[in-house]
């Protein structure tokens, strides 16, 4: 594949969402990614909806652009194959606990012994230096421990709930992407490989506290946690639906209040400046909510757009498929999958003037490239057949 990471080789030992999301981004940017799966396959293969067994929609959307090999890492031959692959790769990334990698004989020291220049990246729940090291971690748990359900409950006034996306997984996956690319840049300058840790708890805690540390940022504290403006923000009910609007700076408030015939509030202390509105934010947003309920969504879209106040419709997820902006930018790319047929796939959202990502391949079948990849690191057809017979590997229809 073309792209800014063309020529970079990545050995992907990750499963579920966090790791595959990161490695798909790297693949879309041009890296050669070899995905290593167990004989049963990544759990996301089995999460519907799906047309064919083992090709669930989440797997399709997390593993494009990768080649796939099945290896049983608990068998010596599987471990040996991974080390052969690691000897010829730039990055090894995994998302099980480090202790599990050590038990498999695939710790950083084990892998560095065959490739001192490797960038060895672990993305898992908690940093190894703390008492949470080795603790099980999933998206729900990390959202909970970092306070996201509490924030969604509006400080306890409604039942807490998780964000209805794999937020912790995907935030941590993005941290893994920049950590990998930065480590590669460091290696280009110094020649040094290294081990890199990307813990979920710390990644999402940083994400949350950047907004909500608030008065606790100071020593001694000058207030509690929480960014009040964010706590009050929400879609507004109109006469016939919902709208997302943000009257934010002084100029926008001046234009807005004049446009809705409430210029009198320009003399109201609560509305005179950014600081005063922040101090009275609950009252300000209560005023907005009451006013917006008096007109239709279309009326507000037209009015706010005409006075350059930020506004957007509150879409359903399905509405994105017909969004005129996404259509104009070519965000959705048609894909012809060899077993799943025509698919709709969002492309990488970044744009590049000099090294744009090239066409990508569809998500692979389980073991689709096992034989191909093993041949590339020196295995003969007889050796591959012996590994298949021992169930160390298995090959897909294109193997």
N, C-alpha and C positions, 0 to 999 in steps of 0.2 A: 504494500500500500504506500501511496505517496503521503506526504505530510511532514510536519516539523520533527517528528520522532522516527522518521524512516531510518532503518538500520539498527534501531534499538531492539534487543531481544528480551522478552519477559517470560519467565516461567511462573504461571499462575496456579497456585495451590489453594485458591480461595473458593468459598461456596456461599450460597444464600444471596444476600443483597450487597452488603458493604464492600467486600472485596471485588466481586464481579463488576459492580458499578464503576469502581476505580479502574479496573483493568480494561473495561470496555472503552472508557474515555481515552485511555492510553492507546488502545488499538485504533480508535477512530482518528487519533492524531498521527497514526502511521507506524506505531510500534508493532513488531511481530509478537503476538501473544500466543503461547501454547498453554491451554487449559488442561490441567491434570484432574481427572475425576476418578472417584471410586467405581467399583463395578456396578453399584446401584445408581450412581449418578448424583449430581447436585440435587439437593432437596427441591429447588425451585423448578426442576423439570416436572415435578409431580403436582404442582399447584395450578388448578384450572382458572379460567376456561382454557381448553386446548382442543385441537382437532385430532391430534395423534398422541398416543401414550408417550410420556417422557418428553413432551415438547410444549410445556406450559407457557402461557403468555409472558409471565415474568422472566422465565429463562430466555425466551426469544429477545426480550428487551434489555437483557443484561449481558449478553454474550455474543453479540455480533462482532465480526471481524477477527474471531479467534479460531485457532485450530485446536482439535480436541484429541486427547490421548487418555485411555483408561490405564491406570496402574494401581495395583494393590500394594500400598506402601508398607504394609505389615509383613510382606514377604521379602526376603533378601534381594530377589531379582528386581522387585519394584523399587526398592531403595537404590540399588545400583543404577537403574535406569534414570532415576531422578538426578543422581549425582553426575551421570554422564551428560545429561541435559544441562545441569547447572554449570558444568565446566565450560560450556559454550554460550552462556547467556550473560546478559548485563544485570538483570534484576530477578530476584526470586521474591515473591510476595505470598504471604500466607495469612490466614485469619483464625487459626486454632490457637490454643494456649501454648506459650513457649515450651512448657513442660512436655506437652504432647509431641512437639517437634523433636525435643531431645530424646524422648523414648523411641522415636522412629529412627534415631541416628541421623537427623537432619537439622541439628542445631547450627547456629552461625559458625561455630568452630569447625563442625563437620563439613559444611559447605565451603567455608573459606579455605579449607585444606585443598580442595580441588580447583578453587578459583578465587585467589586473593583479591581480585578487583571487583568482586560481585557486590551489588547493592542488595542487602538482605533485609526485607521489610516485613515486620509483623504488625498487623492491624487486629486488635483484640480489645477486650473489655476495659481493663484497668492497667495502669503503668506498673511495671514489675517492682518498682521501689516501694510501693505502698502496701498496706494490709489487705487491699482488695485484689492483689495479684492472684491470678488463677481463678477468680470468681466467675461464674457463668454470667454472660451478658448478652441480652437481646435488645432489639430496638425499644420495646415497651419498657423494659427495666431501666434502660439508660434515660429514656424520656422521664420516667418517674423520679429517678434519683437526682436529676438535674432541675426538677421543679416545673417542667413544662405542663403536666396535667393540672398542677396547682394554679399556674398562671392562667390556663384556659378556663378554670373555674371562677375567674374574676375574684380572686382572693377569698374563695370559700363560699361565694354567694350562689354557686351552681355546682352540680356534681362534677368532679374532675374527670377529664377525659384526655386520651392521647390524641395527638395530631393524627388525622387520618391518612397519613403518608408515612413511609419508612424514613422519617426525618433524621433520626440519630444515625442510621446506617448510611444515609446518603451524605450527610454533613461530614461524617468521619471518612467516607470514601473520597470526598474532595480534599480533605487533609492529606490522605494517602497519595493522591495524584501530585500535589505540589511537593510533598516530601520526596517522592521518587524522582521527580524532575530536578529538584534542587540537589539531591544527592548525586544524580548523574552529572550535573553541572560542576559540582565539587570535584568529582572524579576526573572530569575533563581537564580541570585546572591543576590537580595535584597527583593524579594517578591512583588515588586511594579509594578502595571500596570501603564499605562500612555497614554496620547494622543500624537500622532505623526503627524506632517504635512509634506507632500511631494508635494511642489508646482512645477508645470511644468515650469513656467518662470524662476525661480531660478535654477532649475535642468539643463535646457538646456543652460542658460546663463553661468553657471559654465563650462559646457561642451565646449562651444565655446571660452570663454575667456581664458581657460587654454592654448589654442594654440595661440590665437590672441590678447591678451592684449599687448604683445610685449613692445615697448618703453614706453607705458602708464603705465607700471608696476611700474615705478619709480617716486619719488617725489623730484624735479620736473620732468616731463616727459623728456625722452631723445630721443623720436621719436614717431611716430604714432602707430596705431594698425596694426595688420596683420603679419602673419608668411609667409615671402616671398617665402620660399621654397615650402610651401603647395600651394600657389597661382599659382606657375609655374608647379606643378606636374600634369600630365595627361597621359592617354594612348598614346602610340606612333603609328603612322601609319607605317606599313611595306609595302613591295612591294605588298603583297596580303591580308592584313588584319590589325590587331592591336595587340599590345603586351603591357604588363605592366612590366616595368623594372626599377630598382632603383640601379644605381651605386652610392654608398653612401660614404663609408669611403676611407681613403687614399690607403689602400692595394687593395681595389676593383678597384679604379681608375687606379692604377699602372697596374694591370692585364688586365684591359679592354683596356687601351690605347695601350699596347703592342700587345694585341690580334688583334686589328683592324689596326695595322701598323701606329699608331699615337703616337709613343713613343716621338716624338719631343715635344708634348704638356706637357710632364713631366717637361719641363723647362719653360713652359708658366706660368707666375705668377698667372693667373686666375685659374689654375688647381693644384697648388702646395700643397694646404692644405684645410682642411674643411672650415676654416674661409674665405679663399680667394674665394673658390667656392661659398660660401653663399653670399659673397659681389657681385659676378658677376653672380648670379644664372640665370638670364634671358639669358645671353649669353651662359652659360654652357648648359642649356636645349635646346636652339636653335641649338647648335652644335649636341647634341644627337638626336634631332628630324630629322635633315637633314641626319645624318649618318644612323639611323635606317631605314629610308625610302629606303635605297639602297639594302636591303636584304629581304628575305621572313621571315614570322613568324617562320617557321620550322628551318630555318638557325639560326635565333637569339636564339630560344629556345635551340638549340644544343650548340651553341657557349657559351652563357652566363652560361648555366648549367655546361659546362666543365671547366669554370674558376671560378666557385663559386660566380657568381654575381646574386643577387636576381632577379628572373624572373618568370612570370606567364602568361598564356594566358588570353586574355580579353574574358571571357565567356559571352554567353547569359544566362539568368536565366535558361532556359531549359537545358543547358549543365551541370548544377549541378546534374541533375538526373542521368547522366552517368559518373560522376567524379569517377575516380578509387580510390582516397583516401577516399572519403565519403563512397564508397561501401565497402572498406576494413575495415573501422571502424564501420560499421553497423549503420551509421547515419540515414538512412531511415528504419523505422520499418513498416512492413505491418500491417494494422489494419482492422478488420472485424467489420464494424458498423452495428447495427441491422436493420437500415432502409436505410442507404446510400450505403451499400455493401462494397466491398474492397476499402480501402483508403491507400494513401501513406502519412506517417507522419514523420517529422523530430523529432528525440528524443532529450532529454535534452543534451546539448553538454558537460557537465561536466562528469568527471570520478571519481569514488570513490573506494578505496581499501577495506574499512571496512564496509561501509553502502550504497551500491549501490541502486539507485532507482529501485523499482520493476516494474512489468507490470502495465500499466495504463489502465483505462477504456475509452471508446470513449466519445466524447462530448454528453451531454444528450439531450433528447427531452424536449420540454417545459413542465415543471411540472412533469417530469418523476418520481421524487422521493417525490412529495409533501406529499402524504399520509404516506409514510415510515418515512420521517423526522418528520412529526407532531406526529406520534405515539411515536417516540423516546423521545419526550419532554412531553408526558403525555396526548395527545389528544385521545379521544375515537373515534371509527368509526362514532358514531352518531354526535359528534361535528365536525368531518371532513366533513361529509355529509352536515351539516348545513352551514359550511363555503363555500363549493362548491355551494350550493343553493344561497347564497348571493353574489357569485362571488368574495369572498375574496381570494379563491384559486381555482386552477383547477389541474387536474391530467392528466398526460400523459398515454401512453399505459401501462407503467409499474408501475403506481401510486398505 
